[in-house]
Amino acid sequence: MNNQLKIALMAGGNSSEREIALQSAAQIYAALDTTKYDVTLIDLNGRSWSHTTPDGRKWEVDKNDFSITIDGTKKCFDYALILIHGTPGEDGRLQGYLDLMEIPYSSCSMTSSVITFDKATTKRTLAGRVNLAREVFLRRHEEYDADAITAELGLPLFVKPNASGSSFGVTKVQRVEELPAAIDLALSESDEVLIEECITGREMGCGVMIVGGKEYIFPVTEIIAKKEFFDYEAKYTEGMSDEITPAAISEEVKAELNRMTLDAYKACRCSGVVRVDFIVTKEGKPYFIELNSIPGMSGGSIVPKQAREMGMSLGELYELIIEDTRRK
């Protein structure tokens, strides 16, 4: 038993996506090979990093040496598997701590996470590599002219928190008078707001990872939301969206989506598995939407379905990632 890698499966987090992150972690916990890995589920909730034993008792992680002591037995973790959507898992904060502790981990680096969590910075990084929607960027308390914005970008348009996930705080604005309320909603999730022109088309998502020097581009999924757009309810409520893997697209569109997905991964210096989302216009032109550096891994999530379509189980997927990133 002593040769097992002691993994802290970091779950939960402090964002609106906390419950989805816990579901993702439970799915991964069940998929990992317990003959190779000694896995401890750690729930991050504010300053509390804790593990709950089957008898319901809660034990706190010692952040001084990234260890946990349960009934007098101390365990120092060798590795962190991060399944936290939003802060502190996707925005680089947790990675910064792990870098200081010299603990290898499964996700993008701190630098890469900072870039990919900030939508405006991601777009600046990818400019010239992928097709991008036109935008207006606002900070909290900054003055704006709703008429000027809609004149520039047209209607409808999307208002998004600059740093958030799972479509929390996102509004599709149909009329100019709806814009202030949409901006206020986005500001409830982030201090900065991205207002983007509405690109009409089919929504696609593509998983990707580079491990052991090998590029894995997953089958493309088409997401058909039964709502106005692919919001939180459509993403996580059974029956609120149809997800078709592989998507029914031409080889040309597939090749362009694959190219942009891989370019985005490399340009943002990603590690582990990520998912890149696009809108494909009726002319077959893909526009980048966002890059998810720690994509959902719950039962209804897209990347697990893509992996299965590729003939890879979740356990195999994460074994590849763990074995690759622990050597770094």
Secondary structure, DSSP 8 states (H G I E B T S, - for coil): -TTSEEEEEEEE-SSTTHHHHHHHHHHHHHHS-TTTEEEEEEEEETTEEEEE-TTS-EEEEETTTTEEEETTEEEE-SEEEE---STTTSSSHHHHHHHHHT--BSS--HHHHHHHHSHHHHHHHHBTTB-B--EEEEETT----HHHHHHHH-SSEEEEESS--TTTT-EEE-SGGGHHHHHHHHHTT-SEEEEEE---SEEEEEEEEEETTEEEE---EEEEESSSSS-HHHHHSTTSEEEESS----HHHHHHHHHHHHHHHHHTT--SEEEEEEEE-TTS-EEEEEEESS---STT-HHHHHHHHTT--HHHHHHHHHHHHTT-
